[in-house]
């Protein structure tokens, strides 16, 4: 059970990292991207293939992020002057192109067999003093998360439920992570690394979004004619946001690979739409809300896979395939209700809304 929750924490943190890139592109800048998974695929394949060739893992991750940003540059130069709906069509087409290249170019990506046997960080057993240091490191990250959640919940009472869920998740992740680090399981080290990356990216994005640069992006989202009238190069700012969001997704691709396997079919469009669900749940333009949205999403995903829920599904005479479809249908129904009753998201602010422009 402890190791399963460690796996769940890695998955939630990876999706939160992935969704933060989409939140920068759509929630902050207003760029519709239905092919966000392409950046994750580039980051995942680049990291594992380079590390298998002897490139140090940190450098491989940076190269993967750089290639993802380069893909964002190529897409952005050709599409960011288009209308939002055309941008969405192009991005989903590019994501499918990347997946099909990975599937068919076996000389580079191993094709449908996928990439296996690649190096994974923290895949060793440290001595006890080092394990205590890792637990202190985890304590600092979880303490920072709890403090930030507490400040966030005090601002608005509507955030209490989401904040309470996130606090419960953080405390459980800390207990399971500390136990796993003490006895040491490699997945616990990966969990610590994933949470560290998420913390660094979150702090960096918060500083950027609340800087003059971020305020220009928000102005572009609301009405790009206004920053144009003030002499701002709107296209250049859009391109920057698109590339940075792609680079963040590329980094998440490395963690996605380390937490599972790298097969072309792991990067289907559904992964992008999961990120959209997370951003909508958390609230458009809200970085902390995006992280909490990832926790809620993965909480629902894991709870509905529990044996008690499977018993309910079996009582409804649903087979395994129908159960998966039913779970997705429930998510769709919840999103429909959110769009009608609270279009800014469960935890978002109405002034951050981009859908109703």
C-alpha positions in Angstrom: 0.0 0.0 0.0 2.9 2.4 0.9 4.7 1.8 -2.4 1.4 2.1 -4.4 0.8 5.6 -2.8 4.4 6.5 -3.7 3.6 5.5 -7.3 0.4 7.5 -7.1 2.3 10.6 -5.8 4.8 10.4 -8.7 2.0 10.1 -11.2 0.1 13.1 -9.7 3.2 15.2 -9.5 4.2 14.3 -13.1 0.7 15.3 -14.4 0.8 18.4 -12.3 4.1 19.4 -13.9 2.7 18.5 -17.4 -0.4 20.5 -16.7 1.5 23.6 -15.5 2.9 23.9 -19.0 -0.6 23.8 -20.5 -1.8 26.3 -17.8 0.9 28.8 -18.9 -0.1 28.4 -22.5 -3.9 28.4 -22.2 -4.7 29.6 -18.7 -2.3 32.5 -18.6 -1.8 33.4 -22.3 -5.0 32.1 -23.9 -3.3 29.8 -26.5 -5.4 26.7 -27.3 -3.1 23.6 -27.4 -4.7 20.2 -28.1 -1.4 18.6 -28.8 0.5 19.2 -25.5 1.4 15.5 -25.3 3.8 16.0 -28.2 6.1 17.9 -25.9 6.0 15.2 -23.3 6.8 12.5 -25.9 9.8 14.5 -27.2 11.1 15.0 -23.6 10.5 11.3 -22.7 12.2 9.8 -25.8 15.1 12.3 -25.8 15.9 11.7 -22.1 15.9 7.9 -22.2 17.6 7.5 -25.6 20.4 9.9 -24.7 20.9 8.4 -21.2 21.2 5.0 -22.9 24.0 6.4 -24.9 25.9 7.4 -21.8 24.8 11.0 -21.5 24.4 12.0 -17.8 20.7 12.0 -16.8 20.5 15.8 -15.9 22.0 16.8 -19.2 19.7 14.4 -21.1 16.7 16.0 -19.3 17.9 19.5 -20.3 18.4 18.4 -23.9 14.9 16.9 -23.9 13.4 20.1 -22.6 15.4 22.1 -25.2 14.1 19.9 -28.0 10.5 20.3 -26.7 11.0 24.1 -26.7 12.4 23.8 -30.2 9.2 22.0 -31.3 7.2 24.8 -29.6 9.3 27.3 -31.7 8.6 25.5 -34.9 4.9 25.2 -34.2 4.6 28.7 -32.9 6.3 30.4 -35.8 3.9 28.8 -38.3 0.7 28.9 -36.3 0.6 31.6 -33.6 -0.7 34.2 -36.0 -3.7 31.9 -36.8 -7.0 32.1 -35.0 -7.3 30.0 -31.8 -9.4 27.2 -33.4 -6.8 26.7 -36.2 -4.0 26.6 -33.6 -5.9 23.8 -31.8 -6.3 21.8 -35.0 -2.6 22.2 -35.9 -1.3 21.2 -32.5 -3.4 18.0 -32.3 -2.1 17.1 -35.8 1.5 17.7 -34.7 1.0 15.5 -31.6 -0.3 12.6 -33.7 2.6 13.1 -36.2 5.1 12.8 -33.4 3.4 9.7 -32.1 3.3 8.0 -35.5 7.0 8.9 -36.1 7.9 7.3 -32.8 5.8 4.2 -33.8 7.2 3.7 -37.2 10.9 4.9 -37.0 12.1 1.8 -35.2 15.8 2.6 -36.0 15.5 5.5 -33.6 12.7 4.9 -31.1 12.5 1.0 -31.1 9.0 1.4 -32.7 6.1 -0.5 -31.1 8.4 -2.5 -28.9 9.2 0.7 -26.9 12.3 1.7 -25.1 13.3 -0.4 -22.2 16.3 -0.9 -19.9 17.2 2.8 -19.6 18.9 4.4 -16.6 16.6 5.7 -13.8 17.7 8.3 -11.2 18.1 7.3 -7.5 18.4 3.6 -8.6 20.8 2.8 -5.7 20.6 2.1 -2.0 22.2 4.9 0.1 23.6 4.5 3.6 21.4 5.5 6.6 22.9 9.0 7.1 22.0 9.8 3.4 18.5 8.4 3.9 18.0 10.7 6.9 19.1 13.6 4.7 16.6 12.6 2.0 13.8 12.5 4.6 14.8 16.0 5.8 14.7 17.1 2.1 11.2 15.6 1.8 10.1 17.3 5.0 11.2 20.7 3.7 9.2 20.2 0.5 6.1 19.0 2.2 6.3 21.7 4.9 6.6 24.4 2.1 3.5 22.8 0.4 1.5 22.8 3.6 2.4 26.4 4.4 1.5 27.6 0.9 -1.8 25.7 1.0 -2.6 27.2 4.4 -2.0 30.8 3.1 -4.1 30.0 -0.1 -7.1 28.6 1.9 -7.2 31.7 4.1 -7.9 34.0 1.2 -11.3 32.5 0.1 -13.6 30.1 1.9 -14.6 28.4 -1.4 -11.1 26.9 -1.5 -11.4 25.0 1.8 -12.6 21.7 0.3 -9.9 21.5 -2.4 -7.3 22.7 0.1 -8.3 20.1 2.6 -8.0 17.3 0.0 -4.6 18.6 -1.0 -3.4 18.8 2.6 -4.6 15.2 3.3 -2.7 14.1 0.2 0.5 15.9 1.1 0.5 14.4 4.6 -0.2 10.9 3.3 2.5 11.3 0.7 5.0 12.5 3.4 4.3 9.5 5.6 4.5 7.0 2.8 7.6 8.7 1.3 9.4 9.0 4.6 8.8 5.3 5.4 10.0 4.3 1.9 13.1 6.5 2.1 14.0 5.0 5.5 13.8 1.4 4.3 14.7 2.8 0.8 12.9 1.9 -2.3 14.1 3.5 -5.5 10.6 4.7 -6.3 10.8 6.8 -3.1 13.9 8.6 -4.4 12.1 9.2 -7.7 9.1 10.6 -5.8 11.4 13.0 -4.0 13.0 14.1 -7.3 9.6 14.6 -8.9 8.3 16.7 -6.1 11.5 18.8 -6.1 11.1 19.5 -9.8 7.4 20.4 -9.3 8.3 22.7 -6.5 11.0 24.5 -8.5 8.8 24.9 -11.6 5.9 26.1 -9.5 7.9 28.7 -7.7 9.5 29.9 -11.0 6.1 30.1 -12.7 4.6 32.0 -9.8 7.4 34.6 -10.1 7.1 34.8 -13.9 3.3 35.0 -14.0 3.2 37.8 -11.3 6.0 39.7 -13.1 5.5 42.4 -15.8 6.1 39.6 -18.3 3.2 37.6 -16.9 0.9 40.6 -16.8 1.5 41.1 -20.5 0.6 37.5 -21.2 -2.6 38.0 -19.2 -3.4 41.2 -21.2 -2.8 39.2 -24.4 -5.3 36.6 -23.1 -8.0 39.2 -22.4 -7.5 41.3 -25.6 -4.3 41.3 -27.5 -5.1 44.6 -29.2 -4.5 46.4 -26.0 -0.8 45.3 -25.6 -0.4 45.9 -29.3 -1.5 49.4 -28.8 1.1 49.8 -26.1 3.8 48.8 -28.4 4.3 45.2 -27.2 5.3 42.5 -29.7 2.4 40.2 -29.0 3.6 37.4 -31.3 7.0 37.3 -29.5 5.3 37.0 -26.1 3.0 34.3 -27.3 6.0 32.4 -28.7 7.9 32.7 -25.4 4.9 31.3 -23.5 4.4 28.5 -26.0 8.0 27.4 -25.9 8.3 27.6 -22.1 5.1 25.6 -21.7 6.5 23.0 -24.1 9.9 22.8 -22.2 8.0 22.2 -18.9 6.0 19.4 -20.6 9.3 18.0 -21.9 10.7 17.8 -18.4 7.5 16.0 -17.3 8.1 13.5 -20.1 11.3 12.4 -18.4 9.5 11.7 -15.1 6.7 10.0 -17.1 9.3 7.6 -18.6 11.0 6.9 -15.3 7.7 6.1 -13.6 6.6 3.6 -16.3 7.6 2.7 -19.8 8.1 4.5 -23.1 5.8 3.2 -25.9 4.4 5.3 -28.7 0.8 4.5 -27.6 1.5 6.0 -24.2 1.4 9.4 -25.8 -2.1 9.4 -27.3 -4.3 12.6 -27.4 -6.1 11.4 -24.2 -3.0 12.5 -22.2 -3.5 16.0 -23.4 -7.2 16.0 -22.5 -6.4 14.7 -19.1 -4.2 17.8 -18.6 -7.1 20.0 -19.8 -9.4 18.3 -17.2 -6.8 19.1 -14.5 -6.5 22.7 -15.5 -10.2 23.1 -15.7 -10.7 21.5 -12.3 -8.0 23.6 -10.7 -9.0 26.9 -12.4 -7.7 28.6 -15.4 -4.5 30.7 -14.8 -4.1 29.3 -11.3 -0.8 27.4 -10.8 -1.6 26.1 -7.3 -5.1 25.2 -8.5 -3.5 23.2 -11.3 -1.5 21.1 -8.8 -4.6 20.6 -6.7 -6.5 19.6 -9.8 -3.9 16.9 -10.5 -4.4 15.6 -7.0 -8.2 15.5 -7.3 -7.9 13.9 -10.8 -5.6 11.1 -9.6 -7.5 10.7 -6.4 -10.6 10.0 -8.5 -8.6 7.8 -10.8 -7.3 5.6 -8.0 -10.5 5.4 -5.9 -12.6 4.3 -8.8 -10.1 1.4 -9.5 -10.6 0.1 -5.9 -12.2 -3.3 -5.5 -15.3 -1.8 -3.7 -16.0 0.4 -6.8 -15.3 -2.5 -9.1 -18.0 -4.5 -7.1 -20.5 -1.7 -7.8 -19.6 -1.7 -11.5 -20.0 -5.5 -11.6 -23.4 -5.1 -9.9 -24.3 -2.8 -12.8 -23.3 -5.6 -15.2 -20.4 -3.7 -16.6 -17.4 -5.5 -18.0 -13.8 -4.2 -17.8 -14.0 -2.2 -21.0 -17.4 -0.7 -20.0 -16.1 0.2 -16.6 -13.3 2.3 -18.1 -15.8 4.0 -20.4 -18.2 4.7 -17.5 -15.4 6.3 -15.4 -14.5 8.6 -18.3 -18.2 9.4 -18.8 -18.5 10.5 -15.1 -15.5 12.8 -15.6 -17.2 14.3 -18.7 -20.4 14.8 -16.7 -18.6 16.5 -13.9 -16.8 18.8 -16.4 -20.2 19.7 -18.0 -21.6 20.7 -14.6 -18.5 22.7 -13.8 -18.7 24.6 -17.1 -22.3 25.5 -16.4 -22.2 26.2 -12.6 -18.6 27.3 -12.1 -16.8 27.9 -15.5 -13.7 29.3 -13.8 -13.1 25.9 -12.2 -13.6 24.5 -8.7 -10.7 26.5 -7.3 -10.2 29.2 -9.9 -11.1 32.9 -9.9 -13.6 34.4 -12.3 -11.3 37.1 -13.3 -8.9 34.5 -14.6 -11.5 33.0 -17.0 -10.5 32.8 -20.7 -13.4 30.8 -22.1 -15.9 33.6 -22.3 -13.9 36.2 -24.1 
